[in-house]
């Protein structure tokens, strides 16, 4: 089925806008391909270094270009739950590749930091920039030109977008993404949130809070709420980088390992030496990017992807804008209720029908482009499946269920949870911002209240603890943009603002920082651009100014006389505390070079 008229029109607009940059990208990609994706162009000394540790048989095969060689880019570390399962993947992949007549080598590792560990800490100011650093690190690994395809092992927030940027920068190579899956269900996410709010109010202590957090984050795998990490997994499947059905299988299970073996063998099949050569940069086009945005809206996914998808698209010469994302949100219904947009976690989502059911429902009414290439072949129909482990240890793909197993978690296209995706762009005299309202109650979609200005998360938390915020207000937390301090997530603002909202006050957040996929029930205008450090209007807001945040009309205004606003001088903050410590001094060049939020907040693509 073809995509419906509105989605087709938005896609056509992106294609037209992207013609100059996409055309140049494809020209470079095809030039790289025509030079030969092979080791025969390397000198003898180069090859000798490249296969020095291989067996004699492997050396002979690699020297003669007789078998394809897979480059593994891994984000493994054994501190972070989401990436710990990757420890044994290279051995599994090497064995599977050998069985299929190929070779696999770990080409390189990339850093993987956890926003959950760094929330509210100095290290969080490295987080967004780690995305572009990951892309560069993966590029170093693949620069040896020893590989016919790449396997990318990554899961969490900045890791997958960084790896996608690398995969598209090396777009002449096929690329298969290999997930690790979510941890099993622990303490329900709503109960964890309740304890956090009690702690914010001083009603429970640190011991009770740590116990709740530990019961929620309790084992190997991705955190189970639907934040950026699990939004990443959804995106990789709906964009065609994953094997069908592989996104949300728990680590350490026979089915998970079967998917890893299958990914390795499929990567060999789509090299130039196979019969289905599928370069990543040719595979991912404007339709694939639109499918990713549609999936984001249909699942109520992370606001971080208003940054990441823009940057990922630019890596392939595709000019995606916030306006495109907002317009797609208007026509894509919300089909999933996963915390913070509901009480379920991603394991419940998968059990209710998961990605197979979701893709099938979206295809029904032309919400997705089916006529795309994927690592599995042509068309998204192949992804409308429910995976099982066969008796022989291989994957059996049965049709996705006709009806959701749990309609409270996963809805049909005919009876969605809401008519749109709940992610909107805001415009006005404060610039541009984005807001996610899928978890915000209807009566909070418009907030008009006096501004209370802060220059850090801690200032707001201190004011809350001192009882100064028991009123209607819009918290303006500025100097949190990419140029100021790397645009850290401000997730620690959620509990106090949530408490104040529950007390009946009309509160909202306005910030040039980020709030992630876990921002929840408080209306938050985030990613404000121009940012304060660039002299954006947010730097001229004063305490008491009336702010109107209207998620229905899509507007963001400070209700101050235009002449008065123009005459004000922009506040200049002392950011010296953000420049050193915990590695922040190493990222000073990134802060100087980064582009604006609406262009992906990237140092690579402005």
Secondary structure, DSSP 4 states (H G I P E B T S, - for coil): -PPPHHHHHHHHHHHHHHHHHHHHHHHHHHHHHHT-SSGGGS-HHHHHHHTTTS-HHHHHHHHTT-S-EEEEEE---SSSHHHHGGGGHHHHHHHHHHHTT-EEEEEEE-----HHHHTTSGGGGGHHHHHHHHHHHHHHHHTT---SEEEEE--SHHHHHHHHHHHHHTTTSEEEEE---BPPP-S-HHHHHHHHHHHHTTSS-HHHHHHHHHHHS-SSSB-SSSSHHHHHHHHHHHTT-SPTT-TTPPTTSHHHHHHHHHHHHHHHHTSTTSSS---HHHHS-HHHHHHHHHHHHHHT--TTHHHHHHHHHHHTT----HHHHHHHHHHSPB-B-BTTSSSB-HHHHHHTTHHHHHHHHHHHTT-S--S-EETTEE-GGGGSEEEEE-TTSSEEEEEPPSS-S-TTTB--TTS-SBSS-SEEEEEETTEEEEEE-TTS-GGGSEEEEEEEEESSHHHHHHHHHTTTT-S-EEEEE-S-SHHHHS--B-TTHHHHHHHHHHTT--EEEEESSB--TT-TTS-EEEEEES-GGGT-GGGG--TT-EEEEETTTTEEEE-S-HHHHHHSPPP----GGGSSSTTGGGGHHHHHH---GGGTS-SS--
